[in-house]
Amino acid sequence: MFDSIRNHSKILMGLLFLLVIPSFVLFGMDSYSRFSDQGAPVAKVAGNKITQGEWDAAHQREVERIRASVPNLDPKLLDSAEARYATLERMVNDRVIAAAADKQLLITSDQRLARYLQQDPSIAGLRGADGKLDMERYRQLAASQGMTPEMLEAKVRQDLSAQQVMGGLQQSVVASQSQTDTALNAYLQRREIQIQKWTPADFAAKVQVADADLEKFYQAQSERFRSVESADIEYLVLDTASLQKSINLPEQDLKTYYEQNVQRLAGKEERRASHILINAAKDAPAADRAKAKAKAEELLAAVRKSPKSFADVARKNSQDPGSATKGGDLDFFAKGAMVKAFEDAAFALKKGDISDVVESEFGFHIIELTDIKAPKAPSFESMRPQLEADLRKQQAQRQFAEQAETFSNSVYEQAESFKPTADRLKLTVQKAQGLTRTPAAGAQGVLANAKLLQTLFAEESVSKRRNTAAVEVAPNTLVSARIVAYRPAAVRPFAEVKDEVRRQYVVEKSADLAKAEGQAKLASWKEQAAQAQVGSAVIVSRDQTQGQAQAVVDAVLRADPARLPALVGVDLGTQGFVVARVNKLVPRDASSAQQLAQSRQQMTQLWGQAEGQAYLTYLKQQLKAEILIEKPQTQRAEAAEKR
């Protein structure tokens, strides 16, 4: 066989050439490098790699989570090198804790997992009136997180095991009174101060303005006068609200819908009952439950012998404190209001009947049905508005399901215009001007959707001016948009912004004059702080600033207590200049002492978190965890500053 390969090597090389070269033509070298890059390790924990692909997927999940909670956040911030690196750091921490849990054999049992899931509010809300878990909704909950129920339970099990790694250490930390007092004393420290402030507005009239000065200021501060990136767009919306407007409902359809749903529209049947309860806990000993049942049987015999005595027997013997004083009366209730065993028995009785002894999780009941309130069917005319609304909504949802795929395909395949799609689906092409990449605070509607804006302002959409892919901005709402006019961010001409340049120039020069005046006074008062011409005294602390700027509060609290009274100057920029005379320390009042006591628990938590971080650092060293890529420049600078 090998001889045959050698003898026909040129033919084989030609075949390989024909197979390989087209793949490079179709996909390009970049595709091969991307496939390779996705498997490249970016970090290691305990000898296991975290690949580029895993990192990308984790960051995408994090971005989607943040966008869901903060829709107006600038997408560029989430895709920065710093944000991506922070995601990688969290992945490494999670892997370290998971590896430590595995190494320490910290396993979550099935019983603990089940107990946790039963107590989880998001899962408890999926239980029906009978206490059973709605599995379909449970699967939807897991799917919303990109998982199956089995994957969700495995993740919860892993999280519970990981909590054991850090939990024991963090919960064992206790902050002593001396530690708490030392740490919080600076925060609660109070000082008496007097303030003199020089405000720029008081110096505005003294500023001399010349066109040459304004042009020079404009050139030096040109970035301040940069316009925001914006676009004029067309967009097309397919949603149930617009579809409902075009739906015509034949009279016969309304009548048929009324006849099919009259019972539902009428409401539920309600029943009124009285009961006698003999308590018996579900987990009570069998002998106790038997004794309670015997008592109930005895009372049942008595009320059946004399049905009119039911209320008196209930008052004297029922162990339900809520109804016993009312002769056992429970008033009217519909299905779903009572536990299942009680409900089944009550709705099986005829008016005036007395049930056998009914066993429930509360004990043993004797039930007397005292009244039945049958639902009254509303007339067709009275229900017409609701019938029309319900039927329009149903038909609109059905039409949306039928047209969604057509809409998505059409705006993509005929990307040069919305007219074919609008004509086909009878939609209206809408327009908007001055749309920006980030929606304004409080903005609502489809054009405030962050995902749509990110797609619209993507490089390809801007350069090619084509329809975007259909974006689901809300349930049953698809939107496609296209840019018709684009204005990149740019420095506006001087002539256009001259008035704004003048305003900012005057503000800055006024602030400079205010600062110069304040610094001159500060210098003259330095030698005789007690003679400084300052305002009335106020007492400030970090939690009670008395309306003072934070920079002023920080400055007066940094003044050396051994050298009081003392003068400090604070430059507030365009807000002016402040001279503060720090007179004395003020003892903490009763409220501060109370706050200090309340803060000890918080301080214990902070100590626990600090110990947890130290332990996490130790685990990283033990498990040889390392990030294989370079930290972004800004994070390196911040780390150096902290050191």
N, C-alpha and C positions, 0 to 999 in steps of 0.2 A: 504493500500500500504506500509506504514512504517513498519507494522508488517511483511510483506513479506520480506522486506529488512533485518530486524533484524534476521529473521529465516534463511535467506540464506546468511548471512554476510561472511562466510568463502568462499563460491563460488564466491561472488562478489570480495573479496580480491584477489582471485586467478586470476580472469579475469583481474583486474587492474594490477596485477603483470606481467601478460603476455603482456599487452599493453605497460606498462611504461618501463620495463627493456630493451626490444629490442631497444627502442628509445635512451636510454642511450648508448647502445652498438654501434648503428649506428652513432650517432652524438656526443656522449661524453658529459660529464659535462661541458667541456669548451664551447661547442656551446650554452648551456643554459646561461652560465655566459656572453657570448658575446652578446646574444640577450638582456640580462638585461642591460649590460654595455652601449649598444647603446642608450638606453633610459635614462641613468643616466644624471642628470643635471650637467653642468660644469660652468654655469654662470646664473645670473638672471638679468632681466631688467624690472622694473615696474611690478613685480610679475610674469612675463612670463619667462619660462625656455629656456635656450639654451642647447640642449642635446649633448651628445657625438657624436651621429650619424650626427647631423647637423654640428658640428665642423669638423668632419672627412671629410664630403663632401665638406665643404667650403675650407678646406686646400688642398684637392685634386684639386679643381678648380684653386686655387692660384698656386699650383705647376705646373699644365699644362700651365697656362698663362706665368709663368716665363720661363719654358723650351722652349716655343715657341719663346720667345724673346732672350733668352741666351742659345742656345743649348749646349754649352761646359761647362756649370756650373756643378760642382760636385753634383750629386743627394743627397749625404749624407748631404750636407749643407741645402737642402730644407726640409729634413725629421728630422732635429734636434729638440730638445725640444724647443729651443729658437724660431725657425721659426714657429713651431706649436703654441706656445704661442702668438706670434705676430699676427697670423691669428685670434686667439680668441679675442685678444684686439680690432682688427679692427671690428670684428663681434659685440662686445659689443658697440663700438662707433656708428656703423651704427644703431643698434637697439635703442640706446638712442636718436639719432637724429630723427629717424622715430617716436618714441613714443612722442617726444616733438612736432613734426609737427602735429601729430594727436591731441595732447592735446591743441595746440594753434589754431586748426582748419585751418591749412595752407594747403589748398586743391588746386591741380592743375586742372584747368578747361580743358574741351575738346578742347577749342579754343587754349589755350596756348600749350597743348600737340601737337596738329596738327601743330602749328607754329614752334615748336622746331623740330619736325620730318622733316618738309619740309626744314629746314635750315641745318640739319645734313648732312655733306658731304658724309658719308658712305651710307646714304639713297638717297640723291640727285643723286648719281651715278647710282642708280637703275632705273631711269626714262628713258623712251624711247624718241625718237625724237618728239613724239606728247605730251610729258609732263606727260604721264600716268605712274603710278608706276607699274613695273613688279612684280606682286604678287608672282610668282614662285621664283624669285631671292630674294625677301623680306623674303619669308619663309626659304630659304636656309641661309640667313644672321642670322635669329633668331635661326635656328637649329644649326649653328656653335657655338652658345653660350649656347646650351643646352636648348633652349626655343622655344615655339610657338610664332607667332606674337602677340597674345593676352598677353602672359606672358612678352614679351619684352616691349610692350607698358605700361603694369602695372608697370614694373620695372622703366622705364623712368619717368612715372608719380610720382612714389615714390621718385626717385632721385631729381626731380624738386621741390617737396614739401620739401625734406630735405635741399636743397640748401637755401630755404627761412629762415630756422632756423638760419643758421650761416651767410648767405650773408648780411643781413641788418646790423649786428654788425660789420663785418669785413670791409664792404665798407664805414662805417661811421667814421672809424678811420683816423685821419690825423696826421702825424708826424710833429711837429714844427721844425723850423730851428735850434733852440738851441738843441733840442733832437737829430736831425740828426747830427749836428756838433759834439756833445759829443760822440755819438755812433761810428761815422766813423773817428774821429780824430786819434784814435789809429791805425786804419787800414792804413790811408794815411800818417802817420807820417814818416818823412824822417830824416835819420841820416848819418853823414859823418863818415866813418870808415876806418881803415887801418888793413891789414891782414898779419899774418905770419903763414905759415902752415908747419907742419912736416908730411911728407908722408911716410907710412910704407915701400914702395919700396926702399927708400933711406937707410933703416936700415937692409934690407934682408941679406946682406953679413955678418952682424955681428951676425946673429943667429947661434948658435952651435946646430947641430942636431945629436942626438944619437938614436939608435934603441930603447933603453929602454924608452926614452922620447916619441918616436912615439907611442909605444905600450900603454903607460900610457895615452897619449892623445886620442888614439883610444878607450880605455876602458871608459874614462870619457865622450866622445862625440860620443858614438856608434850610437845614433839615426841619426846622420848626414850621416851615411854610410849604411842606410837601403835601400834595393832595393825596387822598386815599384812593387806592385802586378800586375802580368801579366799572360797571357794565350795564348797558341797556339790553334787555332780554325779551324773548318770546318764550312762552311756556304753555304746556298742555296738561290738563288735569283730568284723570279718570277717577271718579269717586261715586259712591252710592248717592250722595246728596244731589249731584247734578243729574244722575240718571233718574232719580225719583221725579224730577220736574217734568221729564218728557214722557212719563208713563200715563196712559189713559186707562181708566178702569171701567169696564162695562158694568151696568147696574146688576146684571145677573151674576157676575163674579162676586160682587159685594154680598148679594143675598146668599149665595152658596157658601161663602166664607163665614157669614154670620151663623148659618144653620150648623155648620161643622164645628163652630167654636162657641156656641151660645152657652154651653155649660161652663166652659173655662172663663168666659167673660162674666158670668153671673157670680163667680166666686165660689168659695168652699162651703160645704155644709158644716154647720156648727152644732155642737151638742152641749147640753148642760147636765152635769152630774154631781152627785154627792158621794163621798166615800168615807169609809172607816179604815184607818191604817193601824196595823200592829207592827211596830218596827222590828226588823230582823236584818242585821247587816249581812251582806253577801258572804263575807268570810267568817261569820259567827259559827261557833261549834254546832254540830248537827243537832245536839240535844236542845240547845237554845232555840234553833229554828223550828224544831218540832213542837216545842212548847208554845212558840208564838203562833204557829199554824193552828194548833189545837184551840187557842184562845179565839182566833179568828173564826174557826168553825162554830164555836159556841155562840159567838155574837151573830153569825149568819143565821143560825137556827132561831135566835130570838127575834131578829128583824123580819124574817120570813113569816114567823107566827103572827107578828103584829107590824105590818109594813109602815103604818103611820107613826111608829115609834122610832123610825130610822134616825131622825134628827136628834132626838134625845139621847139615843144610844151613842151616836157619834160624839156629842158634846161630852159625855161621861167617859167614853172609852177610847176614842180615836187618839193616836199618838202623833198626828200631824198638827203642829201648833198653828199653822197658817189657816186651816179650815175647821178645826174642831170647834172653836167658839162660834162658828157660823153654821153649826149642825152638819159639818162635812161638806158644805156647798163649795164647788170649785168654779162656779160661773160658766159661761160659754167658752168653748175651745174648739179649734179645728184640728184636722189631722196634722201631725208633726209637732204638736205642742206638748204631748205627754210621752212617757217612755212606751216602747212598743207593746209590751204585754198589757199595760193599762189601756192604751189606745185601742188595741184589737178587741178587747172585751167591751169597752164602752160603745164602740161603733157596731157591735154585733147585737146590742140590746134594743128592745122596743121601749117606747116611752112608758115609764112606770115599772119596768122590770128591775129585779135585783139580781146581780151576777152571783156565780159561785165565788169561792175564795180565789183571788188572782194573785199569783206570786210575781214580784218584781225585784229589782235590785235594792229597793228600799224596805221591803218586807212583804206583808200580806194585806191585800185590799179586799173590801166588800164594796161594790159599786151599785149605786141606784141611779138610773137614767131618769132625770126629771123633766127634760124638755129637748125638743129638736127644732133648730132654726134652719129651714130649707132655704137655699139661695134663691133670690128672685131674679128671674131672667129679665134683663133690660130689653127695651124695644129696639127694633132695627134702626129707627130714626135717631134715637138717643145715642146709639153707638156708632152712627155713620162716620163721624170724624175719626174715631179710633180705628174703625175697620179700614178706612181709606189709608190711614197712616201705616197700619200694620201691613196691609197688602202691598202698598207702594214699597215699603222697606224690604219685604221679602222678594218682590220681583226685581228690585234694584240690586240686591245682593246676588240674585241668580244671574242677572245680566252682567254684573261686574265679573263674576267668576268666568262667564263665557267670553267676555271681551278683554280680560286682563292680558291673556297671552297674545291676542291680536294687537293690542296696544303696544306691548313691549316689543314684539317683532317688527311692527310697522315703523315705530320711531327710530329703530336701529337700522332697518334695511333701507328706509327712505330718509336718510339722515340730513339731506340738504334742505328739507322744508317740513313743516307740520301740516301743510294743507292736505296732502293725501290721507293722513291719519284722521284729521279733523273731519274731512268730508265723509270718510268711510264710517266713522263712529258717531257722526253728528255732534261733535264737540266744538267748543269755541276756543280759538287761539287767543290767549291773553298776553298782555305786555306789561313790563315794569321797567322803570328807569332808575339809574343810580344805585343799583344793587351792589352791595359790598360783600367781601369774602366772609366777614363776621357780622351776624345780625345785630341790630341795635338792642340794647337792654330792654326787655319787656316785649320785644317783637313777637308776633304770633302769626299763624297761617303757614301755608306750605313753603313760602319763601324764607321762613325763619329756620327751616330744617338744616342742621349742620351737615348732614350727609349729602343732601342735594347741593348745598353751596360748595362743598369740597369737590364734588363731581363736576359742577359747573365751572369752577375756577381752576380745574386741572389744566396742565399745559396743553394737552391735546385739544380740549374743548375751546380754549382761548385761541389757539393758533389756527385750527381748522374750521371753527365756527359751525360745528355740526351738532345735531341733537345729542343730548346726553342719553345714556341708557335710562330706562324707566327706573325710578327710585321710589320705594315704598316709604312714604313719609309719615304714614299713620295707617291703622287698620282699614282695609278697603279703600286706600287712596294711593294712586300711582301718579307720579309727576315726571315729565321730561321737559328739559329746558335747553335753550340754545342762545348763545351770545350773538347779538346783531351789531353791537358797537362796544368796543373795549377801550378803557382809558387806564393805562398803567399809572402807578404812583409816580408822581413827578413834582419837582419844585415849581411852584406857580410863579409866573412873571412878577417882577417887582411892582409894576403898575397895578396889577390886579390885587395885590395884598398890601399896598402901601399903608392903608388905614390901620390894618392889623400890625404891621411893622411899627408904625408910630406908637400904637397903644403899648406894645411890649417894650419898646425902647424907653418910653416914659416910665413904665413900671420898674424896669431894671435900674435906670438912673435915679429914680426916686428912692429905691431901696438902697442904692450906694450912698446917697446923701443922708438917709436915715441912719445907716450903719456908721458913717463917719461922725455924725453928731453924737450918736450913742457911745462910740468908742472914745471920743474926746471927753465926754462927761465921766465915763468909767475911769479914765486915766486921772482925771482931776480929783475924783472921789476916792481913789485907791488908798491914799495915805490916811484918810479920815472916813472910814466906812460909816461911822455913826452919824456923820453930817450929811450923808447922801440924801438928796431930795427924791424920796420914793413914796409910793402910795401907801394905803392902809394895809395892815398886816393880815395875812391869811395863812392857814395851816394846810400844808399839802403832804401827800404821800403817794406812793405809786398807784394805790387803788382809789385814792380820792384826790384828783388833780385840781379840783376847784376851777375847772375850765381853762387851766393853763396848758400851753402847748407841751407835748411830751418831751421835746428837747429842753424846755425850761425846767421841767420836773427832774429830768435826768441830771441836768447840770447842778441844780441846787442840792440834790441828794449825794452828788459826788464831792461836794465841798468838805474839807477836812474838819471833823467835829471839834478838834483841839484848837482850831484857829477861828472860832466864831466870835463876833460877827464877821462875815466875809462878803465881798462883792464878787459876783460872777457876771460875765457878759455872754449873751447867747445871740448868735446870728440866725435869724429865721428866714433869711433870703428875701423873697418878695413880700413876706409877711411883716418884715421890719426887724428891729433890733431891740433887745431887752436887757436891762440891767436889773439883777435881782440881788437884794441884800438878804443874806441868810442870817437870821438873828440867833436862833437857838434850836436845840432839839426839844421836842415836845413828847412827854411820856405817852405811851399807848393808853387809850381809854378802854372802858369795859368792853365795848363792841370789838375793838382790836384784839383784846385778850380772848374773847369768845371766838373770833375768827381764827386766831392762832390754834385754839383747841380743835376747831373743826377741820383745820388744815392738816393735822397730824396724820389722819387717815390717808389724805391725798399724798402726803410726803412718804408714807409707807409704800404706797403704790409706786411712787417715783423711784424710791430706793430699789423696789423689786424689779422695776424695768431696767434700772442701771445694772443690777446684778445679772439680770437675764442677758443683757447685751455683752457683759464681760464673759459670761458662760458661753454665749454663742461664738465669741471670738476664740475662746479656748477650743470649742468643738471644731471650728474651721481649721485650726492648727493641727489637731489630732487626726482629722479626716483628710488632711492635705487638700483643702478646698482652695482653688485659685481661679481667677478670671484671666483668660489668656489674651484679652484685647486691652488696648490702652484706654485709660479713663479720659473722658472729654476734658479739654483744656480748662473750662470754667470750673469744673469740679475739682481739678487738681489745684487751682488757685485758691478755692474755698478751703480745701483741706490744709493747704500750707498756711493759710491765715489762721485757722483754728489751732494748728500746732504752735 
